[in-house]
Amino acid sequence: MRLINFERWGNVPAMAITSSMCIGGMMLFMPVLSLIFRDLGASDLNISISAAAWTTAAALSQYLGGQWSDRFGRVPVLVFACFAGSAALALASFASSWLPFLFLYIGFQFNHAVQGPVFSSTVGESVEPHRRGRAFGLVELCIAVAAAGAPLLGARMMELTGTQQLLLLASGLWFGAGVIRYRMLRETRPDIAAATGFSFSEVVRGRLLSVTLVAVGAQVMLTLTKWGPFMALHASDSMGLTRVQINSFYALGAVCAVFISPLAGSVVERFGCYLTLAGGVITFGVGFLFWSMQSSIPAIIASYIVIGISFQFCMISLGAFRMAALDDDIRGKALGALGTLSMLTAAAAVPLVGYLQRFLGPFTPFGAAFLVAIAVFVRLIAMHRSGDEYRGLEVSTITPNQAVGRPTPSPGRSPVRR
């Protein structure tokens, strides 16, 4: 099958700009989302259950996003999700108690997550395989800039105006991203994708089972740490950090991620996405476990930096991993199925870990995430040694090192997948 290829970087610049707007909008309030729920009257148990609810909604939307993107195209899904997410945030800003806020936030998370399968496809399908590391690196660089600046802006706005204005600003950013995507994005869906069938059960059979284990493990690890409710609660209750400090230190880690993004993209292209993701995952798990045990400000700051850098390596290599591990004709549907299974597992993990935390102590979420990181690391190393990353490359263009799973720089054109 012919690889979709546009001149230079295709949709990458537009995706970089609009993704940074969407993530920047989220990061205005995400570091203190659990505390917003508290302000609206939710207990810690309510927050854990709420996190499971919005994660479940996001999980279901991933499957639909994959199906819709292969049927209707990548661009319609990306554009509509921005407009619908913007409306949900605007309405949520006027909620006076945690339950209506939860329902509206579930709507927002549905539209955020429905883009998950489409994001990787739109970026990866716009460039040749040998440019994917740099393509995802550029997009994640722009996202990291937004993730660094938005918490600082959010901290300042919380002091001056309150959280309602944060949500309204985030809504405006999402609406603007939708307009830009409508005007600038070009369709990348392979024609064969619309006609190819795919059963949900395929992701738990054969070689796709290993891909599923990595995707599920990475999602659970991130949900128990950076993306879930436990980080903000632990920083406030166990570390004694204020909301402004939480946002500011979070932003510091994101600033470091900005500078590491170009290097991470090059590392992916040099060593392959499987090895890079394995290294990023284990470093992230260790970094978060270290962070959870700190009490001094210098150690806390250092751990935020480690978390920010390793998270960026994870995100860039994870995007490239999804492209390398899934074939063109099933990519959208498979990504949707993987996203659904991953997020449903994470949705179940959050309240379970929240319950166990009451008996095992405040470090429970981060210890559990570390164990998951080890499991993902082991699976990725096994896949790398089996040569899974290069299974679809033309035999005539594979070097001896690549044939055994050890990539080497290629001075010429990158091999093209069938």
C-alpha positions in Angstrom: 0.0 0.0 0.0 1.2 3.5 -0.9 2.2 5.6 2.1 0.4 8.9 2.3 3.0 11.6 2.0 2.7 15.3 1.7 5.5 17.8 1.0 7.7 18.4 3.9 5.7 18.1 7.2 2.0 18.0 6.0 -0.4 18.4 8.9 2.3 18.5 11.6 2.5 22.3 12.0 -1.3 22.7 12.3 -1.5 19.8 14.7 1.4 21.2 16.8 -0.4 24.6 17.1 -3.9 23.3 17.8 -2.8 20.5 20.1 -0.8 23.1 22.2 -3.9 25.2 22.4 -6.1 22.3 23.6 -3.5 21.0 26.1 -2.7 24.6 27.2 -6.4 25.1 27.9 -6.6 21.9 30.0 -3.5 22.7 31.9 -4.9 26.0 33.1 -6.9 24.0 35.7 -5.9 20.3 35.5 -3.1 20.5 38.2 -5.7 21.6 40.7 -8.8 19.8 39.3 -9.2 17.6 42.4 -9.2 20.7 44.5 -11.8 22.3 42.3 -14.0 19.3 43.0 -13.4 19.8 46.7 -14.4 23.4 46.5 -17.7 22.3 44.9 -18.4 20.0 47.8 -16.9 16.6 46.7 -15.2 14.3 49.2 -12.0 12.5 48.4 -14.0 9.3 47.7 -16.3 11.3 45.5 -13.3 12.6 43.6 -11.9 9.0 43.0 -15.3 7.8 41.8 -15.6 10.9 39.6 -12.2 10.2 38.1 -13.4 6.7 37.3 -16.5 8.1 35.7 -14.8 10.5 33.3 -12.1 8.0 32.5 -14.8 5.5 31.6 -16.5 8.0 29.3 -13.1 8.8 27.7 -12.5 5.1 27.2 -15.8 4.6 25.3 -15.0 7.7 23.2 -11.7 6.3 22.1 -13.3 3.3 20.5 -15.8 5.6 18.7 -13.1 7.9 17.7 -11.2 5.1 16.0 -14.3 3.9 14.2 -15.4 7.4 13.1 -11.9 8.4 11.9 -11.6 5.4 9.6 -15.2 5.8 8.4 -15.6 9.6 8.0 -12.0 10.8 8.1 -9.5 12.2 10.6 -10.3 15.9 10.1 -14.1 15.8 10.9 -13.5 14.1 14.2 -10.7 16.5 15.3 -12.8 19.6 14.4 -16.1 18.5 15.9 -14.4 17.4 19.2 -12.8 20.9 19.6 -16.2 22.7 19.3 -18.1 20.2 21.5 -15.3 20.3 24.2 -15.4 24.1 24.2 -19.1 24.1 24.9 -18.8 21.6 27.7 -16.1 23.7 29.5 -18.0 26.9 29.1 -21.1 25.4 30.7 -19.0 23.7 33.5 -17.6 27.1 34.5 -21.1 28.1 35.8 -21.6 24.9 37.8 -22.3 25.5 41.5 -21.9 22.0 42.9 -19.7 19.0 42.0 -22.3 16.7 40.5 -23.3 19.0 37.6 -19.7 20.0 37.1 -18.9 16.3 36.9 -21.5 15.6 34.2 -20.2 18.5 32.1 -16.6 17.6 32.7 -17.4 14.0 31.5 -18.7 15.6 28.3 -15.4 17.5 27.9 -13.3 14.4 28.6 -15.3 12.5 26.0 -14.4 15.0 23.3 -10.8 15.2 24.5 -10.4 11.5 24.4 -12.2 10.9 21.1 -9.2 12.6 19.5 -6.7 10.1 20.9 -6.8 7.6 18.1 -7.0 10.4 15.5 -4.0 12.4 16.9 -1.4 9.7 16.3 -2.8 8.8 12.9 -3.0 12.4 11.7 0.6 13.2 12.7 2.2 9.9 11.7 0.4 9.6 8.4 1.5 13.0 7.3 5.2 12.2 7.1 7.5 9.3 6.0 8.4 6.8 8.7 12.0 8.1 9.1 10.5 11.5 10.0 8.0 10.4 12.6 10.3 10.8 15.6 10.9 14.5 14.7 7.3 15.0 13.8 6.0 13.8 17.2 8.9 15.6 18.8 7.8 18.9 17.2 4.1 18.4 18.2 5.1 17.4 21.8 7.5 20.4 21.9 4.6 22.8 21.3 2.4 20.9 23.7 5.2 21.1 26.3 5.4 24.9 25.8 1.7 25.2 26.5 1.9 22.8 29.4 4.7 24.9 30.9 3.1 28.3 30.5 -0.6 27.4 31.2 -0.1 26.3 34.9 1.8 29.6 35.6 -1.0 31.6 34.0 -3.6 29.5 35.8 -1.8 30.1 39.1 -1.9 33.9 38.5 -5.5 33.9 37.4 -6.6 31.9 40.4 -5.2 34.6 42.7 -6.9 37.4 40.7 -10.1 36.1 39.2 -10.9 32.5 40.4 -11.4 29.2 38.6 -14.4 30.2 36.5 -12.3 32.4 34.3 -9.8 29.6 33.9 -12.5 27.4 32.5 -13.9 30.1 30.2 -10.4 30.8 28.8 -9.8 27.1 28.2 -13.2 27.0 26.4 -12.0 29.8 24.1 -8.7 28.1 23.3 -10.6 24.9 22.3 -12.9 26.8 20.1 -10.0 28.6 18.4 -8.3 25.2 17.9 -11.4 23.9 16.1 -11.4 26.9 13.7 -7.7 26.4 12.8 -8.1 22.7 12.3 -11.1 23.3 10.0 -9.2 25.7 7.9 -5.7 24.1 7.8 -5.9 20.3 8.2 -5.7 18.0 5.2 -7.2 14.5 5.3 -4.7 11.6 5.8 -7.0 8.6 6.1 -5.8 5.7 3.8 -8.6 4.7 1.4 -8.3 1.1 2.4 -9.0 1.9 6.1 -12.7 2.7 5.4 -13.3 -0.8 3.9 -11.2 -2.9 6.3 -13.0 -4.7 9.1 -11.7 -5.0 12.6 -12.9 -6.9 15.6 -12.4 -5.6 19.1 -11.2 -9.0 20.2 -8.2 -8.8 17.8 -6.3 -6.6 20.3 -6.1 -9.4 22.8 -4.9 -12.0 20.3 -1.6 -12.8 18.6 1.1 -10.1 18.5 -1.4 -7.4 19.1 -1.7 -8.7 22.7 1.8 -7.4 23.4 0.9 -4.1 21.9 -2.2 -4.0 24.1 -0.2 -4.8 27.3 2.1 -1.9 26.6 -0.8 0.5 25.8 -2.8 -0.5 28.8 0.2 -0.4 31.2 1.2 3.0 30.0 -2.3 4.4 30.5 -2.7 2.9 34.0 0.7 4.3 35.0 -0.1 7.8 33.8 -3.6 7.8 35.3 -2.3 6.8 38.7 0.3 9.6 38.6 0.3 12.6 36.3 -3.1 12.4 34.8 -5.2 11.2 37.8 -6.4 12.8 41.0 -3.7 11.5 43.3 -0.9 13.8 42.4 -2.6 17.0 43.4 -4.1 15.5 46.5 -0.7 14.1 47.6 1.1 17.4 46.9 -1.5 19.3 49.0 -2.1 16.9 51.9 1.3 15.1 52.3 3.8 17.7 50.9 2.0 20.8 52.2 2.2 22.6 48.9 -0.2 25.4 48.1 -2.2 25.5 44.8 0.1 28.2 43.4 3.2 26.0 44.2 1.5 23.0 42.7 0.9 24.8 39.4 4.3 26.5 39.5 6.4 23.3 40.1 4.3 21.4 37.5 5.1 24.2 35.0 8.8 23.9 35.9 8.8 20.2 34.8 7.0 21.2 31.6 9.6 23.8 30.9 12.3 21.2 31.0 10.2 19.0 28.7 10.3 21.9 26.2 14.1 21.8 25.9 14.2 18.0 25.8 11.7 17.5 23.0 14.1 17.9 20.0 16.5 15.5 21.7 13.7 12.9 22.4 12.6 13.0 18.8 16.2 12.3 17.6 16.6 9.5 20.2 13.5 7.8 18.8 14.9 7.9 15.3 18.3 6.7 16.4 17.4 3.9 18.8 13.8 3.1 17.8 10.6 3.9 19.6 10.5 0.6 21.5 13.7 1.1 23.4 13.1 4.8 23.9 9.6 4.2 25.3 11.1 1.5 27.6 13.6 3.9 29.0 11.1 6.7 29.4 8.6 4.5 31.2 11.0 3.1 33.8 12.5 6.5 34.5 9.0 8.0 34.9 8.0 5.3 37.3 11.1 5.8 39.4 10.8 9.6 39.3 7.3 9.6 40.6 8.1 7.2 43.4 11.0 9.4 44.4 8.7 12.5 44.1 6.1 11.0 46.4 8.6 10.6 49.2 10.1 14.1 49.3 9.4 16.8 51.9 12.1 19.4 51.1 11.4 22.0 48.4 14.7 21.4 46.5 14.1 17.6 46.3 10.5 18.2 45.3 11.6 20.6 42.5 14.3 18.1 41.3 11.7 15.3 41.1 9.3 17.5 39.2 12.1 18.1 36.6 12.7 14.3 36.3 9.0 13.7 35.9 8.7 16.4 33.2 11.7 15.1 31.2 10.8 11.4 31.4 7.1 12.1 30.6 8.1 13.9 27.4 10.2 10.9 26.3 7.2 8.7 27.0 4.8 10.8 25.0 7.0 11.2 21.9 8.0 7.6 21.8 4.5 6.4 22.6 3.2 8.2 19.5 5.8 6.6 17.3 5.2 3.2 18.9 1.5 3.4 18.0 2.4 4.1 14.4 5.1 1.3 14.2 3.0 -1.3 16.0 -0.2 -1.0 14.0 -0.6 -1.4 10.2 -2.1 1.3 8.0 -5.4 -0.5 7.1 -6.5 -1.0 10.7 -4.7 1.8 12.5 -7.7 4.0 13.4 -10.0 1.2 14.6 -7.1 -0.5 16.4 -6.1 2.7 18.2 -9.7 3.2 19.2 -10.0 -0.3 20.6 -6.6 0.0 22.4 -7.7 3.4 23.9 -11.0 2.0 25.1 -9.4 -1.0 26.8 -6.6 1.1 28.3 -8.9 3.7 29.7 -11.4 1.2 31.1 -8.6 -0.6 32.9 -7.4 2.8 34.2 -10.9 3.7 35.3 -11.1 0.6 37.3 -7.7 1.1 38.8 -8.3 4.6 40.2 -11.1 3.8 42.7 -9.4 0.5 43.6 -6.1 2.2 44.4 -8.0 5.0 46.1 -9.6 2.4 48.4 -6.4 0.6 49.0 -4.7 3.9 49.8 -6.8 4.1 52.9 -5.1 1.0 54.3 -1.7 1.0 52.7 -0.8 4.7 53.0 -0.4 7.8 50.8 2.4 6.2 48.6 0.1 3.5 47.3 -0.8 5.1 43.9 2.9 5.8 43.1 4.1 2.4 44.2 1.5 0.8 42.1 2.5 2.9 39.1 6.1 1.9 39.6 5.2 -1.8 39.5 3.2 -1.2 36.3 6.2 0.7 34.8 8.4 -2.3 35.4 5.9 -4.6 33.7 5.7 -2.3 30.6 9.5 -2.0 30.5 9.9 -5.8 30.4 7.3 -6.3 27.7 8.9 -3.6 25.5 12.4 -5.1 25.8 11.0 -8.5 24.8 9.2 -6.9 21.7 12.4 -5.0 20.8 14.5 -8.2 20.9 12.0 -10.0 18.7 12.4 -7.4 16.0 8.7 -6.4 16.2 9.4 -2.8 15.4 10.8 -3.7 11.9 8.4 -6.5 10.9 6.8 -4.4 8.1 10.0 -3.1 6.5 11.2 -4.1 3.1 13.8 -6.9 3.6 16.2 -5.5 1.1 16.5 -2.3 3.0 17.1 -3.7 6.5 20.6 -3.6 7.7 22.0 -6.5 9.7 21.7 -4.6 13.0 18.1 -3.7 12.2 17.3 -7.3 11.5 18.0 -8.2 15.1 16.2 -5.1 16.4 19.2 -2.8 16.8 18.5 0.3 14.6 21.4 2.2 13.0 21.3 5.6 11.3 20.5 5.5 7.6 22.1 8.1 5.3 19.7 7.4 2.6 15.9 7.2 2.3 14.1 5.4 5.1 12.5 2.0 4.1 8.8 2.2 3.3 6.2 -0.1 4.8 4.1 -2.3 2.6 
